[in-house]
Each structure stands twice: as structure tokens, then as C-alpha cells.
Amino acid sequence: MSRPTRIENGAVIDFRFSLVPHQSFTVTKSIKRN
């Protein structure tokens, strides 16, 4: 579902939060918006 395209802090957080679907969505949106 969540695939780290770039190797950055955001990617690491997304991967770590990927374990949590609920938080993953919020984190992914926050990183994408930034």
C-alpha cells in the first residue's frame, strides 16, 4: 500500500508508520502536503 519513493526522513516515517494503517494515512497525507 505505502511505498517509499524517495529515501528521506518522510520515507522512513511512512515506512515505520506503515505498520499502523490509521496513522499511516495521516502521516502520508502530512508528508505529501509538505
N, C-alpha and C positions, 0 to 999 in steps of 0.2 A: 504494500500500500504506500508506505512512505519511503522514497528512495533519495538518498543524499546525492544531489547532482554536483554540488561544489564541496570541496574539502575546506570547510570553515567552521568557526565556532557554532554557527547556526546548524550546520550539518550534524555536528557532534550532539548538540542538544536534541535535534529532531530524532536522531537515532536512539538516544538514551530515552527520550520520552515516547519513542515509538512503542515501547512496552505498554504504555498507557494510552489507549485509543481516545479517551476523553480529553486528556491533557495534550496528546499529540496534535489533535485538531487545533486547539488553541495556540499551541506553540508554533505549529506550522504556519498558521494564519498570521501570527505576530511577526515571525521571521520574514514571511513573504511580503508583508506590508512594509517592513523596514527595508 
